Amino acid sequence: MGEQQHRTSNNVKVFLRVRPFNDRELKEGTGNTLDCDYRNHVVMLQKPKDKCVGKDTDRKYFQLDYIFAPNATQLDVYRLAAAPLVEQVFDGYNGTIFAYGQTGTGKTYTMTGNYENPELRGIIPNTFTHIFTQIANSSEDRSFIVKVMYLEIYNEEVRDLLGVDPNRRLQIKERTDIGIYVKDLTGFTVDSVESITQLMDRGNKNRITRSTMMNNVSSRSHAVFTIVVETRHRDKNQTTVGKLNLVDLAGSERVNKTGVSGIGLRESGSINQSLLTLGNVIQALVENKSFIPYRNSKLTRLLQDSLGGNSKTAMISMVGPAESDYEETYSTLRYAHKAKYIKNFAKINVEEGGLIERFENEIAELQQKLTLLSMVSEQPKQKKKAKSEFDIEKIKKAEAEMLRIEEEKRELEERMAIISKKIICGGENLLEKAQQQEFLLVSSGQELENLDRSHQALEEQFNKMAEEKIEIEGKYSSLQEEDMDLNRKISVVQQRIKEAKDEYADKDHEYQREMEALNDNNRLLVREMQLSSLMIDYYIPHDYKRLIQNYCTFNNDTQEYQLQGVAYTGNNMRKRQTMTEEILPVSFEMKQVYHKYPEKKKITSKRSLLKTYSAVPKPTR
Ligand SMILES: Nc1ncnc2c1ncn2[C@@H]1O[C@H](COP(=O)(O)OP(=O)(O)OP(=O)(O)O)[C@@H](O)[C@H]1O
């Protein structure tokens, strides 16, 4: 993919969404820990009463780019946080919208929502309607290809939510021309809101969720829904490609609060570990460090471009209002506040000879072949009249040839129809069924504009009053002014000292929390190691253990141990999947690809078992 040199520097936009109290919190009668100044986008976090020490530090203030109140609608969130990024994808910019926050604060509600009710649809489904509205409203000299991918990161493994086998582990790779990508990830071209929605549903069904004490349907993985829009601008003879990542992160959680055990514990460990790395990446970017630890988790590696790279990014931080969640809310607000200072460098991605151009050339070639075949198929018809001049054998041959030509024509027409379906022309209305949603999006946009206008008028009035106040104050004697000035300076110095103290206390607090999370993780890992060692000691003879160790090598690229010869064993013998780049979403073949194994021979001894099935060489004694 080619790139224009022009880059725009822009900070990550940080939004805060406050969830309403849920039934459990209402029943427990927990107090409110948040107080928001929506006009100035400032949130005040109040310590729970039993932890207050009667000092200013009982309250923390954070200014963000925008705060959504508990009664904000899904459409408000979409219009303000997501719509601007979706529109820029059509100009060839990459965009990322991600929801971040503690478990049960509404990340999935915000990103996906409830599809059945148009007003409760989240950012992902609203994006579908918006994209196809943009296409319908664009001029005819533009054509588009829309492609989608959907993956999740579960226990540090990348899984394809739209692939034939969602359990297959995929690898993250990097190329200088296209940046970070996932090898062998399934991509579908889509041509309507219905087809893209079907894919979202299918992926959501494959996502791993679990019921915990904090959330009945808790996501146990980070999910990334990617929409790639290729736009051919015929007027400029240029093709741009914009990629939009819609990310629903798993929530950070304290094991004692969620009450998870067994598999849930391991999930918890890797969720917390990857979120910790995300926090460290944010911290390193804000501090302009030369080394950013993107490679420490799959999540940060995948989001590398979205944090400090070629992307316009919006982070929606989710918090609950309950006092009982004070610690988690504090942590979310601290990261949200830091993320505001991350600088990204987005650029327009210009594609040389993109998919649209390739498809259009192929259509022109097919059309040429079709015309030639039509001309050939006309000829025998004329000769049919002089039937008696030919012997029967020749007639049969001519008829067979005709049939072959007709079959080839049919195949060419089908191929042309398939390719043409992938390219959507500007002005095509693909929205009949989605018009209600489009109407909602447009009307909520107008409502917001009206609100913005009245907000602006109020602001002007306020500024005028403030100016008048300054003028009146200016009439005071110069002595009084000097005195006030000195007092002001003293209070500024006092404020700075207080801020420095607060910052120190915050850093200390954060360090303690991170240590606790690391200790939690460490405990989990030690437990797992103990179990593995126990199993190895009991089931693998000492010589074999040493031999296996000799065949293990550490791969610095994947940060994993690899066992030589393992490529010829077990599941790895399954048939390889081919690159699934262009698959139409018309019908979904969910059939598994099973590999047929040879019949098992009767096993007579341990030795013969190793000889027949093991790919690891025998130890030499
Ligand atoms: N703004 C909101 N208005 C009404 N209900 C909400 C809101 N936000 C969240 N909820 C409800 O709260 C519950 C938890 O939300 P959700 O599953 O989206 O949380 P989550 O942050 O994705 O959690 P996890 O990290 O465990 O997956 C759901 O029942 C959801 O409907």
The ligand as a MOL file (V3000), in Angstrom:
LIG
                    3D

  0  0  0     0  0            999 V3000
M  V30 BEGIN CTAB
M  V30 COUNTS 31 33 0 0 0
M  V30 BEGIN ATOM
M  V30 1 N -25.2960 2.9120 29.7500 0
M  V30 2 C -25.9870 1.8390 30.1060 0
M  V30 3 N -27.3330 1.8920 30.2160 0
M  V30 4 C -28.0390 0.7960 30.5840 0
M  V30 5 N -27.5040 -0.4200 30.8560 0
M  V30 6 C -26.1840 -0.5430 30.7630 0
M  V30 7 C -25.3450 0.5740 30.3790 0
M  V30 8 N -24.0800 0.1400 30.3670 0
M  V30 9 C -24.1090 -1.1620 30.7110 0
M  V30 10 N -25.3630 -1.5770 30.9500 0
M  V30 11 C -25.7580 -2.9370 31.3680 0
M  V30 12 O -24.7760 -3.4030 32.3100 0
M  V30 13 C -24.5030 -4.7950 32.1110 0
M  V30 14 C -23.0020 -5.0190 31.8960 0
M  V30 15 O -22.6220 -4.3900 30.6800 0
M  V30 16 P -21.5600 -5.0210 29.6840 0
M  V30 17 O -21.7090 -6.4860 29.5440 0
M  V30 18 O -21.5970 -4.2020 28.4630 0
M  V30 19 O -20.2170 -4.7420 30.5090 0
M  V30 20 P -18.7180 -4.9790 30.0600 0
M  V30 21 O -17.9660 -3.7740 30.4800 0
M  V30 22 O -18.6530 -5.3570 28.6370 0
M  V30 23 O -18.2970 -6.1900 30.9910 0
M  V30 24 P -17.1800 -7.3270 30.7940 0
M  V30 25 O -15.8630 -6.6530 30.8130 0
M  V30 26 O -17.3650 -8.2250 31.9660 0
M  V30 27 O -17.4780 -8.0060 29.5040 0
M  V30 28 C -25.3450 -5.2350 30.9240 0
M  V30 29 O -26.5070 -5.8390 31.4110 0
M  V30 30 C -25.6890 -3.9360 30.2200 0
M  V30 31 O -26.9120 -4.0110 29.5310 0
M  V30 END ATOM
M  V30 BEGIN BOND
M  V30 1 1 1 2
M  V30 2 1 2 3
M  V30 3 2 2 7
M  V30 4 2 3 4
M  V30 5 1 4 5
M  V30 6 2 5 6
M  V30 7 1 6 7
M  V30 8 1 6 10
M  V30 9 1 7 8
M  V30 10 2 8 9
M  V30 11 1 9 10
M  V30 12 1 10 11
M  V30 13 1 11 12
M  V30 14 1 11 30
M  V30 15 1 12 13
M  V30 16 1 13 14
M  V30 17 1 13 28
M  V30 18 1 14 15
M  V30 19 1 15 16
M  V30 20 2 16 17
M  V30 21 1 16 18
M  V30 22 1 16 19
M  V30 23 1 19 20
M  V30 24 2 20 21
M  V30 25 1 20 22
M  V30 26 1 20 23
M  V30 27 1 23 24
M  V30 28 2 24 25
M  V30 29 1 24 26
M  V30 30 1 24 27
M  V30 31 1 28 29
M  V30 32 1 28 30
M  V30 33 1 30 31
M  V30 END BOND
M  V30 END CTAB
M  END
